[in-house]
């Protein structure tokens, strides 16, 4: 099956490399608007195929959407990245125009594709992609929850190590829902576990809240260190979503999806757990939120709605 990744920047190139080297796609098309960049990166990746033992073909093209025709999945990473001091929401004006153009061209050549949106602000860009494409809601997915959950597992493992437990992120089950935003994402400490045991058995409330706080600013922390947005984890997270679709993995993954009554919300794209398979979103899983987590989710919903309302003329009427 063919997968297209739009934009050969740090995130897009990493996603293409992860997808190709895993071997579950027959072809990966990497597209960029800058002459030679995607072609060069695709050639560089292909020169690892013998070393890494994969047979996926990686093709780089410059702004030629006809080369993406018939894609099963299209991953959109287009747009300007964050710089230190910027929020994801600060990018809405420029990135809305870019994502709107990408969606229009990609749907023309792959009308049956499932679209994964990474561009920030991700929840609003997912809504834009859904509304402007006219695709059914199961075929337009925002990636944020997968990435934020991976960061949550990392920070929980760090907190556990400080207490003397030999935890690694793979030992942890943890989920983040809500908007993909530094201030309003909702790491669910109440259901996080270490080797099947609630993390609250090992960590104090203050220690758990500290891991939650670090998770919420995980992207901003990396932007401050790197001078630009992170790319390894976002690219890997995109690859995991693509894998669940192409292999019909039926994985339970938090993703940004369009709600029509679920969680008491309507006409909103926000992160919640879903079953992800060959048809895209196959089921939205409704969690029973209580106490502080219920309040935080309500705040996240309002913030995501406010950002979504700022799309303005970028939305097709």
ABEGO torsion letter per residue (X at the ends): XBBBBBEABAAAAAAAAAAAAAGABABBBBBBABBGAAAAAAAAAAAAAAAAGBABBBBBBBGBAAAABGBABBBBABEBBBBBGBBAAAAAAAAAAAAAAAAAAAAAABAABBBBBABOBAAAAAAAAAAAAGBBAAABBBAAAAAAAAAAAAAAAAAAAAAGBBBBAAABBBBBBEBBBAAABBBBAAABBBGGBBAAAABBAAAAAAAAAAAAAAAAAAAAAAGBBBAAAAAAAAAAAAAAAAAGAGBBBBBBBBBBGBGGBBGBBBBBBBBBBAAEBABBBBBBBBEAAAAAAAAAAAAAAAAAAAAEAABBX
